[in-house]
Amino acid sequence: MDNYLRFVAALLFVLGLIALLAWLARRYGLAGAAAPSGGKRKRLRLVEAMPLDAKRRLVLVQRDDVEHLILLGAAGDIAIESGISSATPSFARDLEARAEADDGSGGP
């Protein structure tokens, strides 16, 4: 029975250390993207990432209201397309349909 108690105590100690290190990493900004920014508005975010093969990946990054498609690879990084509007096509279609409906209503 003594061995089981030691095992449980050691397990709880290790789990406590892991929790403490995770808290410290978040507190001092070592957690990277997983950590909250502290209420500041983020200007940069990862919209989507798609692996192409073992060494290359397509990444869609949004800065302010502009998106950029980037190819990341072992040989280097290449901007495939820049200045993509962040409005999705369905949202843009909905806005156009709404504007056309408002124009035909005869209102102000």
C-alpha positions as CSV (number, residue, x, y, z in Angstrom):
1,M,0.0,0.0,0.0
2,D,2.9,2.3,0.7
3,N,4.1,2.1,-2.9
4,Y,0.6,3.2,-4.2
5,L,0.6,6.2,-1.9
6,R,4.1,7.2,-3.1
7,F,3.0,6.8,-6.7
8,V,-0.1,9.0,-6.2
9,A,1.9,11.6,-4.3
10,A,4.5,11.7,-7.1
11,L,1.9,11.9,-9.8
12,L,0.1,14.8,-8.0
13,F,3.5,16.6,-7.5
14,V,4.4,16.3,-11.3
15,L,0.9,17.4,-12.3
16,G,1.2,20.4,-10.0
17,L,4.6,21.3,-11.5
18,I,3.1,21.1,-15.0
19,A,0.2,23.4,-14.0
20,L,2.6,25.8,-12.4
21,L,4.9,26.0,-15.5
22,A,1.9,26.5,-17.8
23,W,0.6,29.3,-15.6
24,L,4.1,30.9,-15.6
25,A,4.4,30.6,-19.4
26,R,1.0,32.4,-19.9
27,R,1.8,35.0,-17.3
28,Y,5.1,36.0,-18.9
29,G,4.1,35.6,-22.5
30,L,5.9,32.4,-23.3
31,A,2.8,30.5,-24.5
32,G,2.8,32.1,-28.0
33,A,-0.5,32.3,-29.8
34,A,-2.4,30.4,-27.1
35,A,-2.0,33.2,-24.6
36,P,-4.6,36.0,-24.5
37,S,-3.3,39.4,-25.5
38,G,-4.6,41.2,-22.4
39,G,-7.5,43.1,-24.0
40,K,-5.5,44.7,-26.9
41,R,-7.0,44.5,-30.3
42,K,-5.0,42.0,-32.4
43,R,-4.0,43.3,-35.8
44,L,-2.6,40.0,-37.1
45,R,-4.2,36.6,-37.1
46,L,-3.9,33.2,-38.8
47,V,-7.1,32.6,-40.8
48,E,-6.3,29.2,-42.2
49,A,-3.4,26.8,-42.8
50,M,-3.3,23.9,-45.2
51,P,-0.4,21.4,-45.4
52,L,0.6,20.6,-49.0
53,D,3.1,18.0,-48.3
54,A,5.7,17.1,-45.6
55,K,7.8,20.3,-46.2
56,R,5.3,22.9,-47.6
57,R,2.2,24.6,-46.3
58,L,-0.2,27.3,-47.5
59,V,-1.1,29.9,-44.9
60,L,-3.7,32.6,-45.1
61,V,-2.8,35.5,-42.7
62,Q,-5.0,38.5,-42.0
63,R,-3.5,41.9,-41.1
64,D,-6.0,44.5,-40.2
65,D,-8.6,44.0,-43.0
66,V,-6.3,42.6,-45.6
67,E,-5.4,38.9,-46.2
68,H,-2.2,37.5,-47.6
69,L,-1.7,34.0,-49.0
70,I,1.8,32.7,-48.1
71,L,3.6,29.5,-49.1
72,L,5.9,28.3,-46.3
73,G,8.5,25.8,-47.2
74,A,12.0,24.5,-46.4
75,A,13.6,26.5,-49.2
76,G,12.0,29.7,-48.2
77,D,8.7,31.6,-47.9
78,I,6.8,33.1,-50.9
79,A,3.9,35.5,-50.9
80,I,1.5,34.0,-53.4
81,E,-1.1,36.7,-53.2
82,S,-1.3,39.9,-51.2
83,G,-4.1,42.4,-50.6
84,I,-7.0,40.0,-50.6
85,S,-10.2,41.6,-49.3
86,S,-11.2,40.0,-46.1
87,A,-14.9,40.1,-46.9
88,T,-16.1,36.6,-47.8
89,P,-17.9,36.2,-51.2
90,S,-21.2,35.2,-49.6
91,F,-21.1,38.3,-47.3
92,A,-20.3,40.6,-50.3
93,R,-23.2,39.0,-52.2
94,D,-25.5,39.6,-49.3
95,L,-24.4,43.3,-49.1
96,E,-25.0,43.8,-52.8
97,A,-28.4,42.2,-52.7
98,R,-29.3,44.3,-49.7
99,A,-28.1,47.5,-51.5
100,E,-30.2,46.6,-54.7
101,A,-33.3,45.9,-52.6
102,D,-32.9,49.3,-50.8
103,D,-32.4,51.1,-54.1
104,G,-35.6,49.7,-55.5
105,S,-37.8,50.4,-52.5
106,G,-38.2,54.1,-53.2
107,G,-37.1,55.1,-49.7
108,P,-34.6,57.8,-48.7
